[in-house]
Amino acid sequence: MKEVSNLDKNIHKKIRENISKFLKDNSSVYDNENLIILDVAPQDYLGGKEFFKKSKIYTADIDKNSNADFIIDICVNNSDIISSEYFDLIICTEVLEHTLNPFDAIEELYRILKKGGILMLSTPFNFRIHGPLPDCWRFTEHGLRQLLKKFENIEINSLDDKERFLMPYHYTIITKK
């Protein structure tokens, strides 16, 4: 097995810090006792529960061994498991690049998000292929806007690489249904 380069370790650290800042900043805006959140992400990291302390948080993962509240593939309609417009806020960090069909994944997240609900999304751009495999996609800001075209107020922030113009490491997105 090949060793991960120092460059990749450095970028990974920057991305994880960016995700933590994104979650922390938005929890100070949205976290409250009435909020029902779905955190779609691999269960081997702290995720939304670390920052959203007041809200009711459910977890979702495709891995049957993850102990998530919902074992689902977000690329398919899961209406037999989760009803439409159920969640006030969905956190989906570092998942979209692993889906086989990101358009269907966004459609399913849209379906289960309440009208007026918030989607918090993050995805790498300039980062190596990583697990869990498959790692299928990298999205530009323009591609993300196309994926999220049914949403309103799409705010996309990039973690830029100061050495490479228009080649950000990472995107964080917040948008409203």
Helices and strands as residue ranges (DSSP letters): H 6-30, E 36-40, G 47-50, E 56-61, E 70-71, E 87-93, G 96-98, H 102-112, E 113-124, H 141-147, E 152-159, E 170-176
